Every structure is written in structure tokens, then in C-alpha cells.
């Protein structure tokens, strides 16, 4: 008879669900910040939507430079 695991099993899709919610949260904050900056007449975040979603370890030198400028 196989031993029952004491740890709950995780579905492979759990990681994707967490990543989805995290991405949505980051996007929501980015939109709110962009809206506030645009109200002040600043466009600092314009065109930077996907820059926030990159994994820093996978960024090219140009992407990293763009990210740091934000």
C-alpha cells in the first residue's frame, strides 16, 4: 500500500494561475500610476507596459536600460 503524502498536491496549473493574478495586479497598479502621471502632464510610463512584465534575468541590455529609466 502506498503512503499518503502529508503535503498537499499541487496542480501544474497552480503556478500559471498565480502568475496570471500577479500579472493582472502589476498591470492594474501600472494603469493607476500611469493615469495619475498623465493627470500631472507626465508621460513617464508611456509605452512601458510590457517592460514591467519581463523577468529581469531574461532582459536584454536595452530592456534593462529602459526598465531602469522608469
N, CA, C and O atoms as a Tripos MOL2 file, in Angstrom:
@<TRIPOS>MOLECULE
protein
  280   279    70     0     0
PROTEIN
NO_CHARGES

@<TRIPOS>ATOM
      1 N           0.8430   -1.1730    0.0000 N.3       1 UNK1
      2 CA          0.0000    0.0000    0.0000 C.3       1 UNK1
      3 C           0.8960    1.2470    0.0000 C.2       1 UNK1
      4 O           1.8710    1.3150    0.7490 O.2       1 UNK1
      5 N           0.5700    2.2020   -0.8190 N.am      2 UNK2
      6 CA          1.3570    3.4300   -0.9310 C.3       2 UNK2
      7 C           1.0660    4.3530    0.2450 C.2       2 UNK2
      8 O          -0.0580    4.4370    0.7390 O.2       2 UNK2
      9 N           2.1170    5.0380    0.6740 N.am      3 UNK3
     10 CA          1.9530    6.0020    1.7610 C.3       3 UNK3
     11 C           1.2550    7.2560    1.2450 C.2       3 UNK3
     12 O           1.5030    7.7100    0.1280 O.2       3 UNK3
     13 N           0.4010    7.7890    2.0620 N.am      4 UNK4
     14 CA         -0.2540    9.0500    1.7040 C.3       4 UNK4
     15 C           0.7240   10.1900    1.9740 C.2       4 UNK4
     16 O           1.4010   10.2140    3.0020 O.2       4 UNK4
     17 N           0.7860   11.1010    1.0670 N.am      5 UNK5
     18 CA          1.6710   12.2460    1.2270 C.3       5 UNK5
     19 C           1.0850   13.2140    2.2440 C.2       5 UNK5
     20 O          -0.1220   13.4540    2.2670 O.2       5 UNK5
     21 N           1.9470   13.7620    3.0760 N.am      6 UNK6
     22 CA          1.4960   14.7480    4.0560 C.3       6 UNK6
     23 C           1.3620   16.1330    3.4320 C.2       6 UNK6
     24 O           0.6630   16.9980    3.9590 O.2       6 UNK6
     25 N           2.0400   16.3320    2.3050 N.am      7 UNK7
     26 CA          1.9750   17.6180    1.6300 C.3       7 UNK7
     27 C           0.8380   17.6090    0.6150 C.2       7 UNK7
     28 O           0.6220   16.6130   -0.0750 O.2       7 UNK7
     29 N           0.1250   18.7070    0.5280 N.am      8 UNK8
     30 CA         -0.9430   18.7480   -0.4750 C.3       8 UNK8
     31 C          -0.3410   18.7310   -1.8780 C.2       8 UNK8
     32 O           0.7220   19.3020   -2.1200 O.2       8 UNK8
     33 N          -1.0210   18.0860   -2.7660 N.am      9 UNK9
     34 CA         -0.5310   18.0510   -4.1410 C.3       9 UNK9
     35 C          -0.8900   19.3520   -4.8280 C.2       9 UNK9
     36 O          -1.9170   19.9670   -4.5400 O.2       9 UNK9
     37 N          -0.0280   19.7570   -5.7370 N.am     10 UNK10
     38 CA         -0.2620   20.9890   -6.4860 C.3      10 UNK10
     39 C          -0.4700   20.6510   -7.9420 C.2      10 UNK10
     40 O           0.2710   19.8650   -8.5320 O.2      10 UNK10
     41 N          -1.4560   21.2390   -8.4880 N.am     11 UNK11
     42 CA         -1.7110   21.0800   -9.9030 C.3      11 UNK11
     43 C          -0.6900   21.9150  -10.6710 C.2      11 UNK11
     44 O          -0.3200   22.9980  -10.2160 O.2      11 UNK11
     45 N          -0.2300   21.4400  -11.8180 N.am     12 UNK12
     46 CA          0.7120   22.2450  -12.6010 C.3      12 UNK12
     47 C           0.1310   23.6000  -12.9890 C.2      12 UNK12
     48 O           0.8700   24.5580  -13.2140 O.2      12 UNK12
     49 N          -1.1710   23.6720  -13.0660 N.am     13 UNK13
     50 CA         -1.7850   24.9380  -13.4590 C.3      13 UNK13
     51 C          -1.7760   25.9630  -12.3320 C.2      13 UNK13
     52 O          -2.0270   27.1420  -12.5790 O.2      13 UNK13
     53 N          -1.4930   25.5440  -11.1030 N.am     14 UNK14
     54 CA         -1.4710   26.4800   -9.9750 C.3      14 UNK14
     55 C          -0.4670   27.6000  -10.2120 C.2      14 UNK14
     56 O          -0.7650   28.7660   -9.9520 O.2      14 UNK14
     57 N           0.7070   27.2570  -10.6980 N.am     15 UNK15
     58 CA          1.7290   28.2730  -10.9630 C.3      15 UNK15
     59 C           1.2530   29.2680  -12.0120 C.2      15 UNK15
     60 O           1.5140   30.4670  -11.9090 O.2      15 UNK15
     61 N           0.5590   28.7650  -13.0150 N.am     16 UNK16
     62 CA          0.0610   29.6510  -14.0630 C.3      16 UNK16
     63 C          -1.0320   30.5700  -13.5340 C.2      16 UNK16
     64 O          -1.1210   31.7310  -13.9340 O.2      16 UNK16
     65 N          -1.8510   30.0540  -12.6450 N.am     17 UNK17
     66 CA         -2.9130   30.8750  -12.0630 C.3      17 UNK17
     67 C          -2.3040   31.9850  -11.2090 C.2      17 UNK17
     68 O          -2.7350   33.1360  -11.2770 O.2      17 UNK17
     69 N          -1.3100   31.6360  -10.4120 N.am     18 UNK18
     70 CA         -0.6290   32.6390   -9.5830 C.3      18 UNK18
     71 C           0.0290   33.6890  -10.4740 C.2      18 UNK18
     72 O          -0.0710   34.8860  -10.2020 O.2      18 UNK18
     73 N           0.6950   33.2490  -11.5280 N.am     19 UNK19
     74 CA          1.3480   34.1840  -12.4500 C.3      19 UNK19
     75 C           0.3220   35.0970  -13.1130 C.2      19 UNK19
     76 O           0.5770   36.2840  -13.3160 O.2      19 UNK19
     77 N          -0.8230   34.5470  -13.4440 N.am     20 UNK20
     78 CA         -1.8900   35.3450  -14.0660 C.3      20 UNK20
     79 C          -2.3490   36.4510  -13.1180 C.2      20 UNK20
     80 O          -2.4380   37.6130  -13.5130 O.2      20 UNK20
     81 N          -2.6390   36.0900  -11.8750 N.am     21 UNK21
     82 CA         -3.1020   37.0880  -10.9120 C.3      21 UNK21
     83 C          -2.0230   38.1180  -10.6080 C.2      21 UNK21
     84 O          -2.3200   39.3020  -10.4490 O.2      21 UNK21
     85 N          -0.7950   37.6810  -10.5280 N.am     22 UNK22
     86 CA          0.3020   38.6110  -10.2810 C.3      22 UNK22
     87 C           0.4480   39.5920  -11.4400 C.2      22 UNK22
     88 O           0.6160   40.7930  -11.2290 O.2      22 UNK22
     89 N           0.3810   39.0760  -12.6570 N.am     23 UNK23
     90 CA          0.4630   39.9390  -13.8370 C.3      23 UNK23
     91 C          -0.6730   40.9410  -13.8900 C.2      23 UNK23
     92 O          -0.4700   42.1040  -14.2380 O.2      23 UNK23
     93 N          -1.8690   40.4870  -13.5450 N.am     24 UNK24
     94 CA         -3.0250   41.3900  -13.5390 C.3      24 UNK24
     95 C          -2.8670   42.4720  -12.4700 C.2      24 UNK24
     96 O          -3.2300   43.6260  -12.6950 O.2      24 UNK24
     97 N          -2.3300   42.1040  -11.3180 N.am     25 UNK25
     98 CA         -2.1320   43.0810  -10.2430 C.3      25 UNK25
     99 C          -1.0960   44.1280  -10.6430 C.2      25 UNK25
    100 O          -1.2880   45.3210  -10.4110 O.2      25 UNK25
    101 N          -0.0080   43.6790  -11.2390 N.am     26 UNK26
    102 CA          1.0290   44.6140  -11.6940 C.3      26 UNK26
    103 C           0.4540   45.5490  -12.7500 C.2      26 UNK26
    104 O           0.7170   46.7510  -12.7250 O.2      26 UNK26
    105 N          -0.3220   45.0070  -13.6670 N.am     27 UNK27
    106 CA         -0.9140   45.8260  -14.7200 C.3      27 UNK27
    107 C          -1.9000   46.8410  -14.1460 C.2      27 UNK27
    108 O          -1.9580   47.9800  -14.6110 O.2      27 UNK27
    109 N          -2.6680   46.4390  -13.1460 N.am     28 UNK28
    110 CA         -3.6330   47.3510  -12.5250 C.3      28 UNK28
    111 C          -2.9120   48.5300  -11.8630 C.2      28 UNK28
    112 O          -3.3170   49.6820  -12.0240 O.2      28 UNK28
    113 N          -1.8560   48.2370  -11.1290 N.am     29 UNK29
    114 CA         -1.0940   49.3030  -10.4660 C.3      29 UNK29
    115 C          -0.4430   50.2070  -11.5080 C.2      29 UNK29
    116 O          -0.4370   51.4290  -11.3610 O.2      29 UNK29
    117 N           0.1060   49.5990  -12.5620 N.am     30 UNK30
    118 CA          0.7430   50.3860  -13.6180 C.3      30 UNK30
    119 C          -0.2610   51.3320  -14.2650 C.2      30 UNK30
    120 O           0.0520   52.4950  -14.5170 O.2      30 UNK30
    121 N          -1.4750   50.8320  -14.5350 N.am     31 UNK31
    122 CA         -2.5050   51.6810  -15.1410 C.3      31 UNK31
    123 C          -2.8860   52.8370  -14.2230 C.2      31 UNK31
    124 O          -3.0580   53.9670  -14.6790 O.2      31 UNK31
    125 N          -3.0180   52.5500  -12.9290 N.am     32 UNK32
    126 CA         -3.3630   53.6080  -11.9710 C.3      32 UNK32
    127 C          -2.2620   54.6600  -11.8930 C.2      32 UNK32
    128 O          -2.5390   55.8590  -11.8750 O.2      32 UNK32
    129 N          -1.0190   54.2040  -11.8480 N.am     33 UNK33
    130 CA          0.1090   55.1370  -11.8000 C.3      33 UNK33
    131 C           0.1880   55.9560  -13.0860 C.2      33 UNK33
    132 O           0.4340   57.1610  -13.0490 O.2      33 UNK33
    133 N          -0.0200   55.2990  -14.2100 N.am     34 UNK34
    134 CA          0.0220   55.9970  -15.4990 C.3      34 UNK34
    135 C          -1.0640   57.0660  -15.5640 C.2      34 UNK34
    136 O          -0.8240   58.1810  -16.0270 O.2      34 UNK34
    137 N          -2.2480   56.7190  -15.1000 N.am     35 UNK35
    138 CA         -3.3640   57.6720  -15.1050 C.3      35 UNK35
    139 C          -3.0420   58.8880  -14.2320 C.2      35 UNK35
    140 O          -3.3070   60.0250  -14.6200 O.2      35 UNK35
    141 N          -2.4690   58.6370  -13.0530 N.am     36 UNK36
    142 CA         -2.1160   59.7380  -12.1490 C.3      36 UNK36
    143 C          -1.0240   60.6190  -12.7580 C.2      36 UNK36
    144 O          -1.0850   61.8440  -12.6600 O.2      36 UNK36
    145 N          -0.0320   59.9960  -13.3830 N.am     37 UNK37
    146 CA          1.0450   60.7720  -14.0000 C.3      37 UNK37
    147 C           0.5320   61.5770  -15.1940 C.2      37 UNK37
    148 O           0.9360   62.7230  -15.3890 O.2      37 UNK37
    149 N          -0.3460   60.9860  -15.9840 N.am     38 UNK38
    150 CA         -0.8990   61.7050  -17.1340 C.3      38 UNK38
    151 C          -1.7190   62.9110  -16.6720 C.2      38 UNK38
    152 O          -1.7360   63.9420  -17.3450 O.2      38 UNK38
    153 N          -2.3960   62.7880  -15.5310 N.am     39 UNK39
    154 CA         -3.1610   63.9130  -14.9890 C.3      39 UNK39
    155 C          -2.2300   65.0660  -14.6090 C.2      39 UNK39
    156 O          -2.6310   66.2300  -14.6310 O.2      39 UNK39
    157 N          -0.9900   64.7350  -14.2640 N.am     40 UNK40
    158 CA          0.0120   65.7530  -13.9360 C.3      40 UNK40
    159 C           0.7390   66.2570  -15.1810 C.2      40 UNK40
    160 O           1.5820   67.1490  -15.0950 O.2      40 UNK40
    161 N           0.4130   65.6860  -16.3280 N.am     41 UNK41
    162 CA          1.0630   66.0980  -17.5670 C.3      41 UNK41
    163 C           2.3610   65.3630  -17.8530 C.2      41 UNK41
    164 O           3.1490   65.8000  -18.6920 O.2      41 UNK41
    165 N           2.5910   64.2650  -17.1760 N.am     42 UNK42
    166 CA          3.8170   63.4830  -17.3810 C.3      42 UNK42
    167 C           3.4790   62.1920  -18.1170 C.2      42 UNK42
    168 O           2.4210   61.6020  -17.8990 O.2      42 UNK42
    169 N           4.3760   61.7610  -18.9810 N.am     43 UNK43
    170 CA          4.1450   60.5100  -19.7070 C.3      43 UNK43
    171 C           5.2990   59.5300  -19.4910 C.2      43 UNK43
    172 O           5.7230   58.8380  -20.4170 O.2      43 UNK43
    173 N           5.7970   59.4810  -18.2640 N.am     44 UNK44
    174 CA          6.9460   58.6320  -17.9280 C.3      44 UNK44
    175 C           6.7080   57.1490  -18.2120 C.2      44 UNK44
    176 O           7.6330   56.4430  -18.6160 O.2      44 UNK44
    177 N           5.5040   56.6790  -18.0110 N.am     45 UNK45
    178 CA          5.2320   55.2490  -18.1760 C.3      45 UNK45
    179 C           4.7100   54.8980  -19.5620 C.2      45 UNK45
    180 O           4.4390   53.7300  -19.8440 O.2      45 UNK45
    181 N           4.5670   55.8800  -20.4140 N.am     46 UNK46
    182 CA          4.0190   55.6280  -21.7430 C.3      46 UNK46
    183 C           4.9010   54.6400  -22.5030 C.2      46 UNK46
    184 O           6.1130   54.8270  -22.6180 O.2      46 UNK46
    185 N           4.2720   53.5920  -23.0150 N.am     47 UNK47
    186 CA          4.9860   52.5830  -23.7900 C.3      47 UNK47
    187 C           5.7500   51.5740  -22.9500 C.2      47 UNK47
    188 O           6.5420   50.8040  -23.4930 O.2      47 UNK47
    189 N           5.5350   51.5590  -21.6430 N.am     48 UNK48
    190 CA          6.2990   50.6670  -20.7810 C.3      48 UNK48
    191 C           5.5160   49.5140  -20.1950 C.2      48 UNK48
    192 O           5.9560   48.8970  -19.2250 O.2      48 UNK48
    193 N           4.3590   49.2110  -20.7680 N.am     49 UNK49
    194 CA          3.5080   48.1650  -20.1920 C.3      49 UNK49
    195 C           4.2380   46.8330  -20.0520 C.2      49 UNK49
    196 O           4.2330   46.2330  -18.9770 O.2      49 UNK49
    197 N           4.8500   46.3800  -21.1040 N.am     50 UNK50
    198 CA          5.4560   45.0550  -21.0770 C.3      50 UNK50
    199 C           6.8170   45.0460  -20.3860 C.2      50 UNK50
    200 O           7.3090   43.9910  -19.9880 O.2      50 UNK50
    201 N           7.4160   46.2080  -20.2480 N.am     51 UNK51
    202 CA          8.7050   46.2900  -19.5620 C.3      51 UNK51
    203 C           8.5830   45.7990  -18.1310 C.2      51 UNK51
    204 O           9.5050   45.1750  -17.6070 O.2      51 UNK51
    205 N           7.4490   46.0760  -17.4930 N.am     52 UNK52
    206 CA          7.2290   45.6650  -16.1100 C.3      52 UNK52
    207 C           6.9960   44.1670  -15.9820 C.2      52 UNK52
    208 O           7.1230   43.6120  -14.8900 O.2      52 UNK52
    209 N           6.6590   43.5110  -17.0740 N.am     53 UNK53
    210 CA          6.3160   42.0980  -17.0100 C.3      53 UNK53
    211 C           7.4780   41.1710  -17.3500 C.2      53 UNK53
    212 O           7.3520   39.9540  -17.2190 O.2      53 UNK53
    213 N           8.5940   41.7200  -17.7810 N.am     54 UNK54
    214 CA          9.7560   40.8960  -18.1040 C.3      54 UNK54
    215 C          10.4370   40.4010  -16.8380 C.2      54 UNK54
    216 O          10.4610   41.0890  -15.8170 O.2      54 UNK54
    217 N          10.9770   39.2240  -16.9200 N.am     55 UNK55
    218 CA         11.8220   38.7080  -15.8500 C.3      55 UNK55
    219 C          13.1770   39.4030  -15.9910 C.2      55 UNK55
    220 O          13.7910   39.3160  -17.0540 O.2      55 UNK55
    221 N          13.6590   40.0850  -14.9580 N.am     56 UNK56
    222 CA         14.9300   40.8050  -15.0750 C.3      56 UNK56
    223 C          16.0910   39.9180  -15.5290 C.2      56 UNK56
    224 O          17.0250   40.4030  -16.1660 O.2      56 UNK56
    225 N          16.0390   38.6490  -15.2140 N.am     57 UNK57
    226 CA         17.1160   37.7450  -15.6270 C.3      57 UNK57
    227 C          17.1000   37.4920  -17.1280 C.2      57 UNK57
    228 O          18.1060   37.0660  -17.6960 O.2      57 UNK57
    229 N          15.9710   37.7490  -17.7730 N.am     58 UNK58
    230 CA         15.8510   37.4990  -19.2100 C.3      58 UNK58
    231 C          15.8930   38.7750  -20.0440 C.2      58 UNK58
    232 O          15.7000   38.7250  -21.2580 O.2      58 UNK58
    233 N          16.1410   39.9120  -19.4080 N.am     59 UNK59
    234 CA         16.1330   41.1820  -20.1330 C.3      59 UNK59
    235 C          17.4230   41.3750  -20.9200 C.2      59 UNK59
    236 O          18.5120   41.0090  -20.4780 O.2      59 UNK59
    237 N          17.2620   41.9560  -22.0900 N.am     60 UNK60
    238 CA         18.4400   42.3540  -22.8600 C.3      60 UNK60
    239 C          18.9900   43.6360  -22.2300 C.2      60 UNK60
    240 O          18.3630   44.2200  -21.3460 O.2      60 UNK60
    241 N          20.1400   44.0580  -22.6830 N.am     61 UNK61
    242 CA         20.7390   45.2850  -22.1460 C.3      61 UNK61
    243 C          19.8230   46.4810  -22.3870 C.2      61 UNK61
    244 O          19.6730   47.3350  -21.5130 O.2      61 UNK61
    245 N          19.2120   46.5460  -23.5680 N.am     62 UNK62
    246 CA         18.3020   47.6530  -23.8830 C.3      62 UNK62
    247 C          17.0660   47.6180  -22.9960 C.2      62 UNK62
    248 O          16.6330   48.6540  -22.4910 O.2      62 UNK62
    249 N          16.4970   46.4310  -22.8040 N.am     63 UNK63
    250 CA         15.3130   46.3030  -21.9560 C.3      63 UNK63
    251 C          15.6380   46.6910  -20.5160 C.2      63 UNK63
    252 O          14.8430   47.3580  -19.8540 O.2      63 UNK63
    253 N          16.7960   46.2760  -20.0380 N.am     64 UNK64
    254 CA         17.1950   46.6090  -18.6700 C.3      64 UNK64
    255 C          17.3910   48.1210  -18.5260 C.2      64 UNK64
    256 O          16.9890   48.7040  -17.5190 O.2      64 UNK64
    257 N          18.0020   48.7510  -19.5230 N.am     65 UNK65
    258 CA         18.2080   50.2000  -19.5030 C.3      65 UNK65
    259 C          16.8580   50.9220  -19.4960 C.2      65 UNK65
    260 O          16.6680   51.8840  -18.7510 O.2      65 UNK65
    261 N          15.9240   50.4550  -20.3280 N.am     66 UNK66
    262 CA         14.5920   51.0630  -20.3600 C.3      66 UNK66
    263 C          13.8800   50.8990  -19.0250 C.2      66 UNK66
    264 O          13.2150   51.8210  -18.5530 O.2      66 UNK66
    265 N          14.0210   49.7290  -18.4210 N.am     67 UNK67
    266 CA         13.3790   49.4710  -17.1370 C.3      67 UNK67
    267 C          13.9480   50.3800  -16.0510 C.2      67 UNK67
    268 O          13.2010   50.9440  -15.2520 O.2      67 UNK67
    269 N          15.2650   50.5190  -16.0280 N.am     68 UNK68
    270 CA         15.8920   51.3580  -15.0030 C.3      68 UNK68
    271 C          15.5210   52.8250  -15.1740 C.2      68 UNK68
    272 O          15.5110   53.5790  -14.2010 O.2      68 UNK68
    273 N          15.2150   53.2350  -16.4030 N.am     69 UNK69
    274 CA         14.8490   54.6370  -16.6250 C.3      69 UNK69
    275 C          13.4500   54.9510  -16.1060 C.2      69 UNK69
    276 O          13.1040   56.1170  -15.9110 O.2      69 UNK69
    277 N          12.6430   53.9090  -15.8810 N.am     70 UNK70
    278 CA         11.3010   54.1390  -15.3420 C.3      70 UNK70
    279 C          11.4290   54.4830  -13.8850 C.2      70 UNK70
    280 O          10.4230   54.7190  -13.2160 O.2      70 UNK70
@<TRIPOS>BOND
     1     1     2 1
     2     2     3 1
     3     3     4 2
     4     3     5 am
     5     5     6 1
     6     6     7 1
     7     7     8 2
     8     7     9 am
     9     9    10 1
    10    10    11 1
    11    11    12 2
    12    11    13 am
    13    13    14 1
    14    14    15 1
    15    15    16 2
    16    15    17 am
    17    17    18 1
    18    18    19 1
    19    19    20 2
    20    19    21 am
    21    21    22 1
    22    22    23 1
    23    23    24 2
    24    23    25 am
    25    25    26 1
    26    26    27 1
    27    27    28 2
    28    27    29 am
    29    29    30 1
    30    30    31 1
    31    31    32 2
    32    31    33 am
    33    33    34 1
    34    34    35 1
    35    35    36 2
    36    35    37 am
    37    37    38 1
    38    38    39 1
    39    39    40 2
    40    39    41 am
    41    41    42 1
    42    42    43 1
    43    43    44 2
    44    43    45 am
    45    45    46 1
    46    46    47 1
    47    47    48 2
    48    47    49 am
    49    49    50 1
    50    50    51 1
    51    51    52 2
    52    51    53 am
    53    53    54 1
    54    54    55 1
    55    55    56 2
    56    55    57 am
    57    57    58 1
    58    58    59 1
    59    59    60 2
    60    59    61 am
    61    61    62 1
    62    62    63 1
    63    63    64 2
    64    63    65 am
    65    65    66 1
    66    66    67 1
    67    67    68 2
    68    67    69 am
    69    69    70 1
    70    70    71 1
    71    71    72 2
    72    71    73 am
    73    73    74 1
    74    74    75 1
    75    75    76 2
    76    75    77 am
    77    77    78 1
    78    78    79 1
    79    79    80 2
    80    79    81 am
    81    81    82 1
    82    82    83 1
    83    83    84 2
    84    83    85 am
    85    85    86 1
    86    86    87 1
    87    87    88 2
    88    87    89 am
    89    89    90 1
    90    90    91 1
    91    91    92 2
    92    91    93 am
    93    93    94 1
    94    94    95 1
    95    95    96 2
    96    95    97 am
    97    97    98 1
    98    98    99 1
    99    99   100 2
   100    99   101 am
   101   101   102 1
   102   102   103 1
   103   103   104 2
   104   103   105 am
   105   105   106 1
   106   106   107 1
   107   107   108 2
   108   107   109 am
   109   109   110 1
   110   110   111 1
   111   111   112 2
   112   111   113 am
   113   113   114 1
   114   114   115 1
   115   115   116 2
   116   115   117 am
   117   117   118 1
   118   118   119 1
   119   119   120 2
   120   119   121 am
   121   121   122 1
   122   122   123 1
   123   123   124 2
   124   123   125 am
   125   125   126 1
   126   126   127 1
   127   127   128 2
   128   127   129 am
   129   129   130 1
   130   130   131 1
   131   131   132 2
   132   131   133 am
   133   133   134 1
   134   134   135 1
   135   135   136 2
   136   135   137 am
   137   137   138 1
   138   138   139 1
   139   139   140 2
   140   139   141 am
   141   141   142 1
   142   142   143 1
   143   143   144 2
   144   143   145 am
   145   145   146 1
   146   146   147 1
   147   147   148 2
   148   147   149 am
   149   149   150 1
   150   150   151 1
   151   151   152 2
   152   151   153 am
   153   153   154 1
   154   154   155 1
   155   155   156 2
   156   155   157 am
   157   157   158 1
   158   158   159 1
   159   159   160 2
   160   159   161 am
   161   161   162 1
   162   162   163 1
   163   163   164 2
   164   163   165 am
   165   165   166 1
   166   166   167 1
   167   167   168 2
   168   167   169 am
   169   169   170 1
   170   170   171 1
   171   171   172 2
   172   171   173 am
   173   173   174 1
   174   174   175 1
   175   175   176 2
   176   175   177 am
   177   177   178 1
   178   178   179 1
   179   179   180 2
   180   179   181 am
   181   181   182 1
   182   182   183 1
   183   183   184 2
   184   183   185 am
   185   185   186 1
   186   186   187 1
   187   187   188 2
   188   187   189 am
   189   189   190 1
   190   190   191 1
   191   191   192 2
   192   191   193 am
   193   193   194 1
   194   194   195 1
   195   195   196 2
   196   195   197 am
   197   197   198 1
   198   198   199 1
   199   199   200 2
   200   199   201 am
   201   201   202 1
   202   202   203 1
   203   203   204 2
   204   203   205 am
   205   205   206 1
   206   206   207 1
   207   207   208 2
   208   207   209 am
   209   209   210 1
   210   210   211 1
   211   211   212 2
   212   211   213 am
   213   213   214 1
   214   214   215 1
   215   215   216 2
   216   215   217 am
   217   217   218 1
   218   218   219 1
   219   219   220 2
   220   219   221 am
   221   221   222 1
   222   222   223 1
   223   223   224 2
   224   223   225 am
   225   225   226 1
   226   226   227 1
   227   227   228 2
   228   227   229 am
   229   229   230 1
   230   230   231 1
   231   231   232 2
   232   231   233 am
   233   233   234 1
   234   234   235 1
   235   235   236 2
   236   235   237 am
   237   237   238 1
   238   238   239 1
   239   239   240 2
   240   239   241 am
   241   241   242 1
   242   242   243 1
   243   243   244 2
   244   243   245 am
   245   245   246 1
   246   246   247 1
   247   247   248 2
   248   247   249 am
   249   249   250 1
   250   250   251 1
   251   251   252 2
   252   251   253 am
   253   253   254 1
   254   254   255 1
   255   255   256 2
   256   255   257 am
   257   257   258 1
   258   258   259 1
   259   259   260 2
   260   259   261 am
   261   261   262 1
   262   262   263 1
   263   263   264 2
   264   263   265 am
   265   265   266 1
   266   266   267 1
   267   267   268 2
   268   267   269 am
   269   269   270 1
   270   270   271 1
   271   271   272 2
   272   271   273 am
   273   273   274 1
   274   274   275 1
   275   275   276 2
   276   275   277 am
   277   277   278 1
   278   278   279 1
   279   279   280 2
@<TRIPOS>SUBSTRUCTURE
     1 UNK1         2 RESIDUE 1 A UNK
     2 UNK2         6 RESIDUE 1 A UNK
     3 UNK3        10 RESIDUE 1 A UNK
     4 UNK4        14 RESIDUE 1 A UNK
     5 UNK5        18 RESIDUE 1 A UNK
     6 UNK6        22 RESIDUE 1 A UNK
     7 UNK7        26 RESIDUE 1 A UNK
     8 UNK8        30 RESIDUE 1 A UNK
     9 UNK9        34 RESIDUE 1 A UNK
    10 UNK10       38 RESIDUE 1 A UNK
    11 UNK11       42 RESIDUE 1 A UNK
    12 UNK12       46 RESIDUE 1 A UNK
    13 UNK13       50 RESIDUE 1 A UNK
    14 UNK14       54 RESIDUE 1 A UNK
    15 UNK15       58 RESIDUE 1 A UNK
    16 UNK16       62 RESIDUE 1 A UNK
    17 UNK17       66 RESIDUE 1 A UNK
    18 UNK18       70 RESIDUE 1 A UNK
    19 UNK19       74 RESIDUE 1 A UNK
    20 UNK20       78 RESIDUE 1 A UNK
    21 UNK21       82 RESIDUE 1 A UNK
    22 UNK22       86 RESIDUE 1 A UNK
    23 UNK23       90 RESIDUE 1 A UNK
    24 UNK24       94 RESIDUE 1 A UNK
    25 UNK25       98 RESIDUE 1 A UNK
    26 UNK26      102 RESIDUE 1 A UNK
    27 UNK27      106 RESIDUE 1 A UNK
    28 UNK28      110 RESIDUE 1 A UNK
    29 UNK29      114 RESIDUE 1 A UNK
    30 UNK30      118 RESIDUE 1 A UNK
    31 UNK31      122 RESIDUE 1 A UNK
    32 UNK32      126 RESIDUE 1 A UNK
    33 UNK33      130 RESIDUE 1 A UNK
    34 UNK34      134 RESIDUE 1 A UNK
    35 UNK35      138 RESIDUE 1 A UNK
    36 UNK36      142 RESIDUE 1 A UNK
    37 UNK37      146 RESIDUE 1 A UNK
    38 UNK38      150 RESIDUE 1 A UNK
    39 UNK39      154 RESIDUE 1 A UNK
    40 UNK40      158 RESIDUE 1 A UNK
    41 UNK41      162 RESIDUE 1 A UNK
    42 UNK42      166 RESIDUE 1 A UNK
    43 UNK43      170 RESIDUE 1 A UNK
    44 UNK44      174 RESIDUE 1 A UNK
    45 UNK45      178 RESIDUE 1 A UNK
    46 UNK46      182 RESIDUE 1 A UNK
    47 UNK47      186 RESIDUE 1 A UNK
    48 UNK48      190 RESIDUE 1 A UNK
    49 UNK49      194 RESIDUE 1 A UNK
    50 UNK50      198 RESIDUE 1 A UNK
    51 UNK51      202 RESIDUE 1 A UNK
    52 UNK52      206 RESIDUE 1 A UNK
    53 UNK53      210 RESIDUE 1 A UNK
    54 UNK54      214 RESIDUE 1 A UNK
    55 UNK55      218 RESIDUE 1 A UNK
    56 UNK56      222 RESIDUE 1 A UNK
    57 UNK57      226 RESIDUE 1 A UNK
    58 UNK58      230 RESIDUE 1 A UNK
    59 UNK59      234 RESIDUE 1 A UNK
    60 UNK60      238 RESIDUE 1 A UNK
    61 UNK61      242 RESIDUE 1 A UNK
    62 UNK62      246 RESIDUE 1 A UNK
    63 UNK63      250 RESIDUE 1 A UNK
    64 UNK64      254 RESIDUE 1 A UNK
    65 UNK65      258 RESIDUE 1 A UNK
    66 UNK66      262 RESIDUE 1 A UNK
    67 UNK67      266 RESIDUE 1 A UNK
    68 UNK68      270 RESIDUE 1 A UNK
    69 UNK69      274 RESIDUE 1 A UNK
    70 UNK70      278 RESIDUE 1 A UNK
